[in-house]
Amino acid sequence: MAVVGVKYQKTDPFYLTPTWRALRIRVLKRDNFRCVVCGADVSAVGSARVDHIKPRSTHPQLSLDYWNLRTLCTLHDSQAHRERQRGGGGERIERFVVPGSDGEGWPIGRRNG
């Protein structure tokens, strides 16, 4: 029986790779399983989102860059994706300030390059 009006999202194979999964855990640990915007605890199953600061679609070379990733709660992840859509060209226009980040969303003190 088909459900009318329900859109199913196919998982990008990138997010199923062992490399991504290991890096995701490292980022969650670095951020103490807390949203970098509001500090919400995201340690419960399904509550953590590891977000690319510079999107994979426009910056594929940063897909596995530790410093291009941040932990978000579901609320701030949704907000970030809405802002990305509004910005056009895949670039996001940040409307929230991430403590410990510069104006582009990069963590302060990240490695150069």
Buried (B, 14 or more C-beta within 10 A) or exposed (E): EEEEEEEEEEEEEEEEEEEBEEBBEEBBEBBEBBBBBEEBEBEEEEEBBBBBBBBBEEBEEBBBBEBBBBBBBBEBBEBBBEBBEEEEEEBBEBEEEBEEBEEEBBBEEBEEE
